[in-house]
Amino acid sequence: MARYIVKRLVYMFLVFFLLTFILFVLYHLMPANRAYTDARTEIQTMKKLSEEEKATKFDELYLKYQRLYGTDTDNNLILYLRWLGLYPYYDGHYSGIFQGDFGFSYDYNLPVVEVVPVHMRNSFLIGIITEIAVLAITIPLGIKCAVKKNSRFDRFTQFFTLIGFSTPSFIIYIVFIVFFCSILHWFPVSGMKSPGTNYTGWRNVLDVLHHVTLPTICLTFGSLASITRITRASMIDALSLDCIRTARAKGLSEKVVIYSHAWRNALVPMVSIIVGGFFGTISGAMILEQMFGFKGMGLLFLSAMRTADYDMIMFLEVIYTFIGLFSNLVTDLCYGLVDPRVRISK
């Protein structure tokens, strides 16, 4: 197991460097130049200089900021290595990811490492609540549909999940906002806390949960259809296996057959969906966060793209890349735990 994990970690690092290099080159093509912007801003404050003096001074300032930000070259490999902190700047110092310097956000006027944790915490909160709710509903529902295949309950569930599967997510969000916010007035329309309040302790926790509840319900409802249908299909396949017929022939109770034998086999194809869904929610749900004014990773990334906040974009891409690679590792490890036939010891 340890040997396999070490191999996968080496593989993850190689893929990480490859993906981040491609993303770095692509985002470097964006029409955003921090050195030019800062030099232009500073030169505008020098009103006493003539136009000719301003042009000369601008070239000096532009070169100064290029050297400060490490962009005094057009070599993408050197720029990437400087961003990682593996290649020196003009004055010989190193400053990059490996030195803990992830960049500066112009939108928030703060280092990106001080901005992202708050948004990641919000996305993680809604992600963990949604995942627990989805699994608590879809797994028993999918198992019951498989056991009672072609019954009225199964047909009604399939019809209901088909509607949910076919409806765009933003339509679901609008319907829920109208029903729960405008008609019933149970939940606030947007935000993370009540305006004008400064709650602390449990009062603050309850206020945040009150605002998070409706987005969580929307995400849960949007995931019910697909996971319920997948659970049902996996259980139907598992119940038709020879080992299940053998277990029934031995006289085992139906509950033991379903939850001890069939469910273990049905869980294998669902591992990637369960793990991937959780890490996907942590990465952010752009449509939901924008509609509910929810300060999560998706809304932060969308805002950074709109304003060309380059350092913020690259830091978020690093997080997304790491989440994707780590979720694949967790998925493979879970396969080995769920199905002993999947050998990961070599």
BELGIKA-V331424 format. One record per backbone hydrogen bond with DSSP energy under -1.0 kcal/mol. CO is the residue of the C=O (numbers start at 1). NH is the residue of the N-H. If there is no record, write none. Layout:
co->[CO & CO]
nh->[NH & NH]
This chain:
co->[1 & 2 & 3 & 4 & 5 & 6 & 7 & 8 & 9 & 10 & 11 & 12 & 13 & 14 & 15 & 16 & 17 & 18 & 19 & 20 & 21 & 22 & 23 & 24 & 26 & 27 & 30 & 33 & 34 & 35 & 36 & 37 & 38 & 39 & 40 & 43 & 45 & 50 & 51 & 52 & 53 & 54 & 55 & 56 & 57 & 58 & 59 & 60 & 61 & 62 & 63 & 64 & 65 & 66 & 75 & 76 & 77 & 78 & 79 & 80 & 81 & 81 & 83 & 84 & 89 & 93 & 96 & 96 & 97 & 103 & 105 & 105 & 110 & 111 & 112 & 116 & 117 & 118 & 119 & 120 & 121 & 122 & 123 & 124 & 125 & 126 & 127 & 128 & 129 & 130 & 131 & 132 & 133 & 134 & 135 & 137 & 138 & 139 & 140 & 141 & 142 & 143 & 144 & 148 & 151 & 152 & 153 & 154 & 155 & 156 & 157 & 158 & 159 & 160 & 161 & 162 & 163 & 168 & 169 & 170 & 171 & 172 & 173 & 174 & 175 & 176 & 177 & 177 & 178 & 179 & 180 & 180 & 194 & 200 & 201 & 202 & 203 & 204 & 205 & 206 & 207 & 208 & 209 & 212 & 213 & 214 & 215 & 216 & 217 & 218 & 219 & 220 & 223 & 224 & 225 & 226 & 227 & 228 & 229 & 230 & 231 & 232 & 233 & 234 & 235 & 238 & 241 & 242 & 243 & 244 & 245 & 246 & 247 & 248 & 253 & 254 & 255 & 256 & 257 & 258 & 261 & 262 & 263 & 268 & 270 & 271 & 272 & 273 & 274 & 275 & 276 & 277 & 278 & 279 & 285 & 286 & 287 & 288 & 289 & 292 & 294 & 296 & 297 & 298 & 299 & 300 & 301 & 302 & 303 & 304 & 308 & 309 & 310 & 311 & 312 & 313 & 314 & 315 & 316 & 317 & 318 & 319 & 320 & 321 & 322 & 323 & 324 & 325 & 326 & 327 & 328 & 329 & 330 & 331 & 332 & 333 & 334 & 335 & 339 & 341]
nh->[5 & 6 & 7 & 8 & 9 & 10 & 11 & 12 & 13 & 14 & 15 & 16 & 17 & 18 & 19 & 20 & 21 & 22 & 23 & 24 & 25 & 26 & 27 & 28 & 29 & 30 & 32 & 37 & 38 & 39 & 40 & 41 & 42 & 43 & 44 & 46 & 47 & 54 & 55 & 56 & 57 & 58 & 59 & 60 & 61 & 62 & 63 & 64 & 65 & 66 & 67 & 68 & 69 & 71 & 79 & 80 & 81 & 82 & 83 & 84 & 85 & 86 & 97 & 98 & 92 & 89 & 99 & 101 & 100 & 112 & 109 & 110 & 105 & 114 & 116 & 120 & 121 & 122 & 123 & 124 & 125 & 126 & 127 & 128 & 129 & 130 & 131 & 132 & 133 & 134 & 135 & 136 & 137 & 138 & 139 & 141 & 142 & 143 & 144 & 145 & 146 & 147 & 148 & 151 & 155 & 156 & 157 & 158 & 159 & 160 & 161 & 162 & 163 & 164 & 165 & 166 & 167 & 172 & 173 & 174 & 175 & 176 & 177 & 178 & 179 & 180 & 181 & 182 & 183 & 184 & 186 & 187 & 197 & 203 & 205 & 206 & 207 & 208 & 209 & 210 & 211 & 212 & 213 & 216 & 217 & 218 & 219 & 220 & 221 & 222 & 223 & 224 & 227 & 228 & 229 & 230 & 231 & 232 & 233 & 234 & 235 & 236 & 237 & 238 & 239 & 241 & 245 & 246 & 247 & 248 & 249 & 250 & 252 & 251 & 257 & 258 & 259 & 260 & 262 & 263 & 265 & 266 & 267 & 271 & 274 & 275 & 276 & 277 & 278 & 279 & 280 & 281 & 282 & 283 & 289 & 290 & 291 & 292 & 294 & 191 & 296 & 300 & 301 & 302 & 303 & 304 & 305 & 306 & 307 & 309 & 310 & 313 & 314 & 315 & 316 & 317 & 318 & 319 & 320 & 321 & 322 & 323 & 324 & 325 & 326 & 327 & 328 & 329 & 330 & 331 & 332 & 333 & 334 & 335 & 336 & 337 & 338 & 339 & 342 & 343]
